[in-house]
Amino acid sequence: MGTPRLAPLFAGPKKAAALLDMTQAEFLSLVEGGALPRPVRIGGKIERWNMRQIEAILTGEAMKDDTPEW
């Protein structure tokens, strides 16, 4: 058996958009409009999206009482 593969904790806009089956431009437009969560900054320059938030969007768990958790 090999080493277990770890799931990423954060993703860039291209990967986050692909996981939601949309283009990067669509994804970033929804982020700017507040429909999707904003990225976190790592080291002050790098922006990444929290994969737990993306998974919560995919499963519907992000919406509680019609209000997004972010």
Secondary structure, 3 states (H helix, E strand, C coil): CCCCCCCCCEECHHHHHHHCCCCHHHHHHHHHCCCCCCCEEECCCEEEEEHHHHHHHHHCCCEECCEECC
